[in-house]
Amino acid sequence: MNVKEAVAIAKSYVADLFGTEGAQNIALEEVEPDLDNGEWLVTIGFSRPWDNSSLFASVGAATRRTYKLVRISVKDKQVISVKNRETKN
């Protein structure tokens, strides 16, 4: 599996998993191979309706985003896990 396949799997999985929560603006943030474990680590960012309060939007503040780390097996192209990807800000 190449990097483009891993990203497509991760984006599709996140869209399906969080779609009922109104996930939008789903985008690739980071990707790296975990060669020791035969996995791709793909960070996907997205926003949900409650991430953007009308107060902050009215003053031009950026919408908050949620980041998820998706682990994908290279061998069988299956998602192994989805975890919160913490940021420093």
Secondary structure as GFF3:
##gff-version 3
##sequence-region A 1 89
A	DSSP	alpha_helix	3	18	.	.	.	ID=ss1
A	DSSP	three_ten_helix	19	21	.	.	.	ID=ss2
A	DSSP	beta_strand	24	34	.	.	.	ID=ss3
A	DSSP	beta_strand	39	47	.	.	.	ID=ss4
A	DSSP	three_ten_helix	49	51	.	.	.	ID=ss5
A	DSSP	alpha_helix	54	58	.	.	.	ID=ss6
A	DSSP	beta_strand	66	73	.	.	.	ID=ss7
A	DSSP	beta_strand	79	84	.	.	.	ID=ss8
###
